[in-house]
């Protein structure tokens, strides 16, 4: 979608320097940009890249000189670029209309403006909101509720009675609402504990490819508004992920974990049962948080078991020196033994 430089400057609350009528139709890295693409630069070390680019319009902070360019000034260029991109880029359609091979149950309620792709299955009493697109080979279980303007990519599975908010994007292979891993041992075997809750996904959530979110046991599993989940994440039963939290790939949550809002979690971190991560905490990649542990608001932790970043760095500095320290201890032991 074409936008003028003036429209983009207004949208990002930026200051326009140059030709406000310049039309922008795409975004790109400086080296790949065409004249009508938007680029950004966030520090002086990248100014030469931007200056040499064919792009005529650039988002940059105050103090960076870019002669011959139309400049949109912003204190936060990366954020401003992301915001501008949402106005310029059109999403590739996932589906258009109701494909003749789709199977839609008689009692399903599908908005007239919704689209359902080839071989998708929509169960009884499911609700599909206005402008929502359901990709090929998706399965939307009985009683599911999906809001407006969602994008459900091919081969997503929603088990029965999952609830999806508005403007949610779910990437291929995700499974929402499978049974949680809950068993009680008795009489020499494992008995399945009831998994009768549901999964609730808030507005503006994005769920990565092959991510799995288990349904609640006796309560519900909740993903609140604005959460961004990477690929290959597992969220166990009864977990709650707070608003605007971001979680990188291959993170795993045991059951009944509680994550506050605006939490940042690095890739491959693992969480034992009933962990609590308070608002604004940061969990480093590959960290291990033991069951029942609480990470305080604003705290940054790393390592296994997870501890404060300062303590982790202090201890980690010794790891590389262990052979040297072991040799020194052996020498001291030998000297003491010879006395």
Secondary structure, 3 states (H helix, E strand, C coil): CCEEHHHHHHHCCCEEECCCCCEECEECCCCCCCCCEEEEECCHHHHHHHHHCCCCEEEECCCCCCCCCEEEECCCHHHHHHHHHHHHCCCCCCCCCECCCCEECCCCEECCCCEECCCCEECCCCEECCCCEECCCCEECCCCEECCCCEECCCCEECCCCEECCCCEECCCCEEEECCCCEEEECCEEEECCCCCCEEECCCCEECCCCEEECCCCCCEEECCCCEECCCCEECCCCEECCCCEECCCCEECCCCEECCCCEECCCCEECCCCEECCCCEECCCCEECCCCEECCCCEEECECCEEHHHHHHHHHHHCCHHHHHHHHHHHHHHHHHC
